């Protein structure tokens, strides 16, 4: 199973962002959990769109993968 590392950061306005360190995906939300959920939804949307439009996407999206989250310092 592929492990994807993602960083969680809190913005000055209190919202959260999460971004992958080696992939192109990210998410935002009012809470860390909302940001994580947004990123996963973006991954699913990207794969769906790629399939519909006929362009390639990261192969790990077809397999089981785990996102390992780390808090920014």
N, C-alpha and C positions, 0 to 999 in steps of 0.2 A: 504494500500500500504506500502510495506516495505521500510524503509529508510536505505541506506547504507552510512556510513561516510567514506570519503576518504580525505587524506592529500596530498596537492600539495607542492612539494619542488623544489627549484631551485638549480642546481648543480654549482660548481665552474666554470665549462666550459660554463655555460649559458643555458644548456639544462634543461628540467623539467622532474620530475618523479611524479607519482601519485600512491598512494597505499591505499587500504581499511584498516580500522582499525580493522575490525572483520571478514573479508573474505580474501581469498587467492589471490585476483586479484590485478594487478598493470599494469602500462603503462609508456611509456617514449616517449619524443618527443622534437623537437626544440622549441616548444611553449607549454604553459600550455594547450591550446585547443587541440593540437596534442597529448599530453600525455593522456588527458581525452578520446579522440577518440580511442587511442590505447588500453586503458584499457577496454572500452566497446567492442571493437573488440575481445580482448582476452576472455572476458566473453562469447561472442557468439561462438567463436571457441571452447572453452572448452565444452560448452553444446553440440555442434554439434559432437565433437569427442566422448564425453561420450555416446551419443545416438548411434553412429556408432559402438563403441567398447563394448557397453553393461555395462558400469560402472555408478555408481551413481554420482550425482552432486548436488550442493545446490538447494533446491526447489524453492528459490526465483527467479531463472532464468526462471521458467515457468510462472511467474506472472508479473504484473506491479510492478516496483520498481523505486525508485528515489535515485540518488546518490547526497549526500550533500557534497560539496567540501569545505575544509577549507585550508587556506594558513598556511604553517609551519612558526613558529616564529624563 
